Amino acid sequence: MAVLRQFQVTFDCADPARVARFWCEVLGYESRPPKGFGSWEEYQASCPPEERGSWSACTDPTGVGPRLYFQRVPEGKVVKNRVHLDVRVGTGLLGEERLAALEAECARLLPLGAVRVQLLYDGGDDSCIVMQDVEGNEFCID
């Protein structure tokens, strides 16, 4: 029998707070301060100056989805992601109805700083829109 394990998805990034805010808006997640602190500002003030802003996190308020963790790294993104998130908005929809749901979600995310890369449309249930988050990490709306 397999053991079910919890997991988090970790993003390497330049500005953890900014990327965390973006994904909170995309997924309806919440940015909760670290345990023992009333706010992120309070936590940041307790850190040595060189560590301030070095990480952030957000969680699914329902407790179902994985925690997202964002850590500052010195190098920038230079190649395509090897792992990406699929934001599922068209599940069970086909054709034009699916395309309309994908386009509506794309339109919602663009003002948040997302970038539309490419529509992959097959007319069926495998269509998706490839996008990038505020630091260029690819994800799909499907």
C-alpha distance (Angstrom), angle and dihedral (degrees) to the residues before:
residue distance angle dihedral
M1 . . .
A2 3.79 . .
V3 3.78 120.1 .
L4 3.80 114.7 -126.8
R5 3.78 110.3 -134.0
Q6 3.75 130.2 -168.5
F7 3.77 115.7 -125.9
Q8 3.76 140.4 -177.6
V9 3.78 129.3 -147.3
T10 3.81 113.2 -126.6
F11 3.81 124.1 -153.3
D12 3.80 122.3 -162.7
C13 3.80 107.0 -146.0
A14 3.79 146.8 149.0
D15 3.83 98.5 -120.9
P16 3.82 110.9 30.2
A17 3.82 95.8 -177.3
R18 3.82 92.9 52.0
V19 3.81 93.9 47.7
A20 3.83 91.1 45.3
R21 3.83 91.2 52.3
F22 3.81 89.7 51.1
W23 3.80 94.0 51.7
C24 3.82 92.3 44.2
E25 3.81 88.0 58.4
V26 3.81 93.7 44.2
L27 3.80 95.9 49.2
G28 3.80 103.8 25.9
Y29 3.80 89.5 -113.9
E30 3.80 126.3 151.1
S31 3.78 129.7 -126.9
R32 3.77 105.4 -136.5
P33 3.81 120.5 -174.0
P34 3.82 118.2 -114.2
K35 3.79 116.3 -83.6
G36 3.77 112.7 -77.8
F37 3.81 95.1 27.4
G38 3.81 130.1 95.4
S39 3.80 94.4 -149.6
W40 3.79 143.1 4.1
E41 3.82 88.5 -108.6
E42 3.80 90.5 57.2
Y43 3.80 90.6 48.9
Q44 3.83 92.9 47.4
A45 3.81 91.0 50.6
S46 3.82 89.1 56.3
C47 3.82 92.8 55.5
P48 3.80 126.5 86.7
P49 3.82 109.1 -98.3
E50 3.81 93.8 -108.1
E51 3.82 91.3 55.8
R52 3.81 98.3 46.7
G53 3.77 112.2 117.9
S54 3.80 92.5 9.9
W55 3.78 95.4 127.0
S56 3.78 145.1 11.9
A57 3.77 136.3 177.1
C58 3.77 141.7 -163.6
T59 3.76 133.6 -162.5
D60 3.76 140.2 -157.3
P61 3.84 105.9 -104.1
T62 3.82 89.2 -143.8
G63 3.80 91.8 54.8
V64 3.81 92.2 -127.8
G65 3.81 102.7 102.6
P66 3.79 125.4 63.8
R67 3.78 122.9 -92.5
L68 3.80 113.9 -103.7
Y69 3.79 116.2 -139.6
F70 3.81 123.7 -166.3
Q71 3.80 120.9 -162.8
R72 3.76 128.6 -175.3
V73 3.79 114.7 -120.9
P74 3.81 127.4 -178.3
E75 3.79 97.6 -128.9
G76 3.78 124.6 72.7
K77 3.78 126.9 -128.5
V78 3.79 109.7 -84.8
V79 3.83 106.9 165.9
K80 3.79 140.8 31.1
N81 3.80 116.6 -69.0
R82 3.79 115.9 -98.2
V83 3.83 89.4 -151.6
H84 3.79 126.6 30.4
L85 3.79 139.8 173.4
D86 3.79 122.8 -110.2
V87 3.80 112.3 -149.3
R88 3.82 102.3 -149.0
V89 3.80 110.4 -144.0
G90 3.82 100.9 134.3
T91 3.79 101.7 52.0
G92 3.79 109.7 148.0
L93 3.81 94.0 6.7
L94 3.81 124.8 116.1
G95 3.77 138.5 -163.0
E96 3.79 118.6 -22.0
E97 3.81 93.0 -1.5
R98 3.81 90.5 56.5
L99 3.80 91.9 44.5
A100 3.82 90.6 51.9
A101 3.84 91.1 52.5
L102 3.81 91.5 48.8
E103 3.81 92.8 47.6
A104 3.82 91.9 48.0
E105 3.81 91.4 53.3
C106 3.80 90.9 45.7
A107 3.81 89.8 52.8
R108 3.84 89.9 50.8
L109 3.81 92.8 51.3
L110 3.80 100.0 45.5
P111 3.85 94.5 73.9
L112 3.83 88.2 51.4
G113 3.81 89.6 62.1
A114 3.80 101.2 -92.1
V115 3.80 118.2 142.2
R116 3.79 123.2 -141.9
V117 3.81 110.8 -132.5
Q118 3.81 107.9 171.0
L119 3.79 144.4 -18.3
L120 3.79 113.0 -132.9
Y121 3.81 102.3 -165.4
D122 3.79 122.6 176.4
G123 3.81 97.8 162.8
G124 3.81 90.9 -116.2
D125 3.78 136.3 68.1
D126 3.81 99.1 -59.8
S127 3.81 97.0 70.9
C128 3.79 118.5 122.4
I129 3.79 142.4 163.2
V130 3.78 115.7 -126.1
M131 3.80 111.3 -143.1
Q132 3.80 141.2 167.7
D133 3.79 128.6 -131.1
V134 3.81 124.3 -131.6
E135 3.83 92.0 -73.1
G136 3.80 97.9 40.9
N137 3.81 99.6 -95.6
E138 3.79 108.9 150.3
F139 3.79 121.9 -123.2
C140 3.78 134.6 161.4
I141 3.75 133.2 -128.7
D142 3.78 104.5 -147.0
